[in-house]
Amino acid sequence: MKFDVAIVGSGLAGLSVALHLAETRKVAIVSKRALLDGASNWAQGGIAAVLDSGDSHEQHIADTLEAGGGLCDEGATRYIVEHGREAIQWLIDQGVPFTKDDSAELGFHLTREGGHSQRRIIHAADATGHAVQVTLEEKVRAHPNITLFEHHCAIDLITSDKLGPRPQGSNAQPKCHGLYMQDTRSGQVHTVAAEHTVMATGGAGKVYLYTTNPDTASGDGIAMAWRAGCRVSNMEFIQFHPTCLYHPYAKSFLITEAIRGEGGVLKLPPEAGAAAGQRFMLQHDPRAELAPRDVVARAIDFEIKKRGLDYVHLDISHKPAEFLIEHFPTIYARCLELGIDITKEPIPIVPAAHYTCGGVVTDLMGRTDLPGLYAVGETACTGLHGANRLASNSLLECVVVGRACAHDILSHEKDGAPWLPDWDESRVTDADEEVVIAHNWDELRRFMWNYVGIVRTTKRLERAQHRIALLKEEIDEYYRNFRITADLLELRNLVDVAALIVNSALQRRESRGLHYSRDYPGTLPKALPSVLTPARR
């Protein structure tokens, strides 16, 4: 199969790139499951952008830099913020049904989230990601230049190193020429040749036992780019969302930050004894519930561990029922299904792994270290998020950098893709015991949660590092000897990403943003990114 551009991932970043390219380029979109099964579809809160005259780019930049713990790239932050309005206008032009407000300047309702000094979050009720994805999906499916490969799992990138040895004395840099992918329904492996390949696979939340991410978030793009020779940066900064619904029958259901933005308060549950019903955030930060996510998540983690609790309460029942049903219809309906009426009682919540702030090192056009390979969205590290992502900046980055990525690809003349070798299964057999994959998957996610979570120590990180090395050896041997499956591919990627997270965390001898170490509780005077460089293969 030959395409001008192959995009791996079908979230907002990938679909944005595809729609900006499709008028003049033949585009393939590789989606692990159906188009709507990625993290973008789950995003509730909204998209941050300066859309009101009472707000300014400087205020949005300042809020982002403050949340980022001194580690944001100011140039990248300014570029993305200053292109925010045109990104939102593009989405409006596509037909995204943002919530209207006739009294607002732009005609759309703006809400506020933790870390923001102004109301600047444009949203579609409490299901913004779904509204955006459904709108763009319709356009993608209808476009004649876009070919969709749903239920196809990317295996690995094909670089010029895999096309045979380079001539002796050659200093030519390896280039990306496409990828191998497996049809997860038939098991057949296909070779995809492309002049440009874009990694838009999202983050790596599934490396943790508890996460707000969908099952597809296994760090595939980060792991594949790393194995192909790209640098990664700031992988220790995993954002734990403070408020994930705590319920035995609700898997990974996120309670949007906008609940706190609209007046929701955190309280201790009945199990806290005499302290039951008390607010606790003011004891941790003067901004209380509107403090940045890392502060709120650590505060909840502290209270849970100190008092031996399983969860805490998020209470917005003091607001009018009509207001809650109008602004949070998805959360109201889901909680009601589970026997929780948010208009009358608090919501039980726990923190959960939510967003990967680091990723593949790119510039503002999504270009990686490997010519022909781009990374956009949560897979990439542009420098915008620093040590802690400011709420609702991520969807903005998807659209702004996605558009810039497409423009860079369009600036190149078409030069055709080389011949690529077929996938070789001649030396492998069917797995004898696939239960090994399930056991390794469970072990990895549990020790990452216990040892590399919200609060870390060097000893815990070293334990995790040791276990990862043993798991990686076992998984690599399994990969070499048996036919691949989607579960094996995801596990292989997760163990690579887990190693990157732990190695980055051990490299950072301070506490900053989302990385909190009991052994290094202070913050160094100079903020530096952690950059890992793979050995030349």
N, C-alpha and C positions, 0 to 999 in steps of 0.2 A: 504494500500500500504506500502510495506517495502523496504527500501533501506539502503545501507551502509552509503551513504552521500546524504543529500538533500541540494541543493544550491539554495537560493532565489535570483534571479537577473541574468541577462544574458549579462552584460557588460564585459569588458576586465578582471576584477578581477575574476568574476564568471566562465568565460570560461577557464581562465588560471588554476584555481583550478581543474575544471572538467577534462581537458585534461591531467593534471599531475596525476590524480587519476584513470582514466578510465581503464588502463590496468589490474588492480587487484581489483577494487571496482565497485559495482553497484551504479551508480550515477543518481540522479534526478535533473533536472534544472527546476525551476519554474520561468516563465517569465510572467509579468503582461500583456504584449501584445506580438507582434512578437519579435523574438530574436534581431532584429536590431533596436528596438524602444527606446533603452536606450541612456544615455548621451555619452557613449564611442563612439557610432556611429557618434555623432555630433562633436567630437573633431577634430579641424582643424590643429592646430600648429604642434604638433609632440611629441617626447619623448626625454627627456634630459638624456644624458649619456656621459661619457668621452670616446671618440672614436678616438681621435687624439693625437699624441705625444706632440703637443703644449699645450695641456690641461692637467689637473691633477685632481685626486680625491680631493686633498686639496683645489683647486680653486672652484670646484663644491660644496664642503661642505661649504666653506666660503661664497659663493654666497647664498646658501640656508639658512645659519644661519643669514646672514645679512637681507635677505628678511623677515625672520621669526620673526623679532623684539625681538630677545633675548629669545624666548620662545620655539625654536626647541629643541628636545631631541638630543643631539650631538651623542650619541651612535646609536640611530635609524637612524639618518641622515647618519652617516658613513657606517652603514651596507647596507643601500639601495643604496647609491652612489657606494660603492665598488662592489656591485653585478650588476651594471648597464650594463656592457658590455656583460656579459653572458645572461642577460635578453633580450638584443637586438639580440644577436646571436640566441637565441631560437626562436624569432619571425622571423628572417631571415630564419632559418631552416624550419619553418612552411610554408614559402612561401610568407610572406608579401612583396608586391612590393614597397619598399622604393625608393625614387627618386635617381637615379644614378648620380655619378660625377666621371668620370675616373681619374681626377686629385687628388682626395681625397685619403687618406691613406687606408681607408676601402672600397673605391669605391662608397660611397654614399654621397649625398649632405648634408651638415650641415648648418643650419641657426642659427640665434641668436635672442633671445627674451629679453624683459625687465628684468633687474636684473641679467642677465648672463654676466660674464666677457669674455666669449669665445663663438665661434660658436660650439655648442654641441647638437643642436636639429636635430635629424634624423627624416625625415618626408616622407610622400607620397604625393607630391604636397601640396595642402591645404586641404586635406581630409584624414588625417592620421588615425583618428579613424575609418572611414568607411572602409579603406583598411585593417586595422587590423581585424575588426569585421567580414567582409565578408570572410576573409581567415580562421579565427578560426571557424566561423559558419559552413563552409563547412565540417571541420573535426569533429565538434561536431555532426552534423546531421548524419554523416556516421558511427559514432562509435557505435558498438552493445551494449556496456555497459552503454551508456548514454540514459536516457529516458527524452524527452522534454515535458513539460507541458506549452505550450504557451497559452496566454489568460486565465491564472489562477492567481488569486490575493491571496497572503498570508494574512491570517486573524490574527493569533496569534501563538506564540510558545506554545508547550505543555511541561510543566516542571513537575517534579515529584510531586510538590505541587498540581497539578491538578489531580493526580492519587489517591488522598485520603489523609487523615491526616497522618502525620508522627507519629510513635510510641512515646508515652510520654517519655520525657527525651532524645530523639534522637537528636544528634547534626549533623546528616548527612546533607551535603550540597545538596540543590536542584540540579537537573541535567536536561539538555534539552534532550528530547526524540523525537522531531520532530515538526510538525506544522499542523494546519488546513489551507486548501486553498479552494477557491471557483472558480469553472469554471464560468467565467464571461459571457459566452454565454448561458449556461443552468441554471445557478443559483445553481447548485448542490455543496454541500460542501463535500470535501474529507479529510480523516485523513491520514497523511503521517508520518509513523514511520521511524526514522533514528538514527543510532548510533551517527552520527555527523551531525550537521546542520550549514551551512555557510550563513551568511547574507552578500549579495553583491548587495544591492539594490540601491546604489548610494546615492546622496545627497538629499537636501530638498529645492531646488530652487523655487518650486511651492508654498512655503509659502509666497512668495512675488508677488506683482502684475506684475512686470516686471522682466523677467528672461531669460537667454539664454538657460535654461534647457528644455528638452522635458517634456511633460505632465506627464510622469511616475515618475518624481523626487519629490515624496511627503514624503520623509523621513521615509518610511515604516520600514526599518531595524532598524533605530535608535529608533523609537517609540516602536517597538516590543521588542527589547532588553531591553529598559528602563522599560517597563511594566513587563518584566520577572525578573527584579532585577539587571540589569547591570548598572555600573556607566557610565556616559558620561562626556566628557571633552571639554573645549574650544569652546562651541557652539556659543558664541558671535561673533566668527570670521567668518563672512560670506563675502566671496570675491565677490565684485562687479566688473564684467568685465567692463573696461572703454569703450569698443567700441562695442555696439550692434546696428545694423542697425535701424535707425529711419524711419519708413515708415508704413503707415496705412495698407498695404496689406502684410507686411513681419513680421510674428510672430516669435519672438525669434531668428532672424538670426544673428549669431555671425560674427563679422569681426575680423579675427585672429590677435593676437599680432604680428605675423610675418610681417604684413604690416608695423608696426612701426619699427620692427627690420630691415627691408629692406629700410628704409628711409622715411616712411610716417610721415607727420607732422600734428599737430592739430592746427586748425585755427578757428577764430570767423566767423560766417555766416553773410550774408547781414543784418539780423535783428539787428546786433550789431551796426548799424549806422556807425559813423566815424571810429570805430575800426574794421570794417568788413575786413576779410582777414588777420588779424594780428595773428601771432603765440603767444601763451600765456604760454606754459609749462615752458619756461626758467624763468618766473616770480615766479614759484612755486618750481622748483627744478633744480639744475645745470645739472642733467642728462637728462633733458627735456623729450622727448617722450620715452626714454629708462629707465625712473624711474620705480620702482616696481608698480604693478597694483593699490595698495591702494592709492599711491601718485597721480597717474594719474587720478583715479576715483574721488578722492576728489577735484582735481583741476578742472575737468570738471563740477562737481556738483557745485563748488563755482562759476564758470563763468556763468553757466546756471541760478543760483539763483540771482546772483548779477545783471545780465543784463536782467532778465526776458525772457530768451530764452527757446525754446523747445528742442534744440539740438545744437551741434557744428559740425564742419567739420573735417574729416580726409582726407588729401590730399596726394596722391602718384602719381598724374598725371604727375609729372615732370620726372618720370622714363620711359624708353622706353616701348612702347606698347607691343612689343614682349616679353619682360621680364615679364611684369605683367600677360599676358595671359598664359605664360608657368608656372609661379610659383603660380599663384592664379586663376586657371581656374574656380573653383567652385564659388568663390566670383565674378569674372568677369561676369560669365554667369548669376548668380542670380540677380546681380545689373542691368545688361543689360535688363533682363526681366522686371524690374521695372522702366526702363527708365533712369538709371544712368550708364554712361560710365566712369568707373574708370580710363581709359587711358586719359580722357579729362577733367574730372570734379571731385570735392571732393565728399566724401561719408558722408551723414548726420548720426550722431551717438549719442547715449546716453548710460550712464552706466546702467547695469542690473545685478541682482543677478546671480552669476555664479558658485561659488564653496563653499561647506561646509567644512571649515578647521578642525572643531572639529568633534566629533562623539563618537561612543562606545569605551571605553577604551580597548585597546588590547596590547599584546606584539608583538614581531616581527614575530611570527608565527600565528598571528590572533586570539590567544586565548583570550576570554573574561572572566569576573568574573564567568560565569556560565559554569560548566563542560559540554562538549558536544556541546557548542555553540562557533562559530568563527565569526569574522567580518573582511572583507577585502575591500580595495578600499575606496571610498569616505564615506562609512558608518562608517568606523573605524577611530580612532584617535591613531596613532602609535607614534606621537610626531614629525613626519617629517616636517609638515607644520608650526608648531608654530602659530604665530599670523598672518601669511600671507603666502600663498602658492607661492613658486617660480614657474614661468611658466614652464609647461611641466614636472614637477616632478610627477604629479599625475598618469599618465599612467605608468611611471616607477615603482611607488609604487605598482600599481595593479599587475604587472608581478612578481616583486621580492617577495612581501609578499604573493601573491597567490601561488607561488611555495613553499615557506616555510610552508605555511598553509597545503598544500597537503602532504608535507613530514612529518609534525607532525601527521597528520591523519593516514598516512601509518605506522607510528611507533607503533600504537596501534593494539593489537590483536582484531580480530572480536569477539564480545561477544553477539551479537543479541540485538534486541530492544524489550521492554516489550509490553504487550497488552495496547492499548490506547483506551479511550472511544470515541464513535462517537460524532459528533457535535449535540448539543441539540437545536432543534427549537420548542420544545413542548409548550413554553410559549410566543411565539411571533406571531405577525400578520403582514399582508402586510401594508406598510406605507400608511397613509391616504393622506398626502400632502408632496410629495417629493420636492416641491419647497423650503421647509425649508432648505434643504441641499444646494441648489444653493445660497440662500441668505446668509447663514452662511459662505460658501466658499468665496463668494465675499467680505463680511465684513472683514473676517480674513485677506485676502491678501491685502486689501486696508489699513487697519490700521497698518499692519506690514510694508508696504512700507512707510507710512507717519511717523510712530513713532519709527521704529526700523531699519532705513535705513543706509545710508552712514555716516550721522552726527546725533548723539543722544544726548538727555538730560535725566536727571533723571525723570523729570516730564513726558516726552513723554513715557518713559519706564514704569512708574507706570500706566499711562493711558492704555497702551497696556496690562499690567498684569491684570488690573481690567476687561477689556473686554474679555481677554482669559478665565478668571475664569467663567464668565457668559456663554460664548460660550461652554466651556468644560462641564458645568453642563447640558446644553441643548442637546449637542451631546451625552453625556453618557446616558441620559434618552432615547433618540431616539434609541441608539444602544441596550439598554436592552429590548425595547418593540417591535421593528419592525425587519422584516427580513432584512438581510444585503444586501447591493449592493456595487459595486466597488466604487462608489462616496462616500458612507457613510464611507467605510473603509479608503479611502484616507483622507477624512476630519477629521476623528478620529485621524489618525496618524499626520496630519498637525497641529492640535491644540495641541497635545502633544509636538511636536517639537517646535512650536512657544513658548510654555511655557518654554522649556529648553533654547531657545535662549535668551528670555527676562530675565529669572532668572540668567543666566550666566552673561549677560550684567550688570544687577544691582549689581552683586557681584564684578565686576571689577571697582574699583574706581581709574582709570587712563585711559589715552589714549595710546594704544599700537597697532601697526600693523593696522589691519582692524577695530578695535574698536576705534572710535573717539567720545569722550564725551566733550561737551562744558562745562559741570560742572567740569570735571577733565581733563583739557587739557595737564597736565604734565604727564611724565612717571616715575613710581616708580623705585628706584634703583635696586630692585631685581625682576626678572621676575618669576611669579608663574602661573602654569596652574589653570584654574577654573575647579573644579571637583564637579559634582553633584551626590549624592548617593540616590537612591530611598528608600522609607520606606520599610521595610521587609514586604512582603505580606503573 
